[in-house]
Amino acid sequence: MISVRLVGPDGVARMVSAETDPDLFWALRGAGHNFGIITSITARAFPELNGGEHYLALLAFPPPLIEQAVSAINGLKIEPDMYMNILFTRPPPEFRQEIMAVALWHPGSQESARQKYAPLFALQPMVVQEAMTPYDCLNDGVDPLLFKG
């Protein structure tokens, strides 16, 4: 977001940007609905990466591998095209143990992602789910969690 046209609670429309009103601009980026009605946005667009295909993976590590997985993550050289989300969870009852789940994202090929995250794959996680996914479907994996009510 570069700037917005905001109609405030006083009914006055004004342009808000990092230069014109940095505090309000920062607030709008996180809780815009609390400060008025945004009638237009100027946003920066970025070129599509890898033809719109992105690598997504979920790795799961059992308790004996968690310390090694954490060390592997700490040793990674994280680059701007790498993303990871780490969860400590207890999956369905058949596992009966806590695990460390690592969700990976990379806007490149499976081969380049496997190279970037090689230390994690070298540990042979108990679960590896991976797929090349179109950009507009990146969040489809959470759809079952988003139900009405």
Summary of the structure (lengths in Angstrom):
residues: 149
radius of gyration: 20.6
end to end distance: 31.5
largest distance: 60.4
contacts: 360
relative contact order: 0.18
helix: 33%
strand: 32%
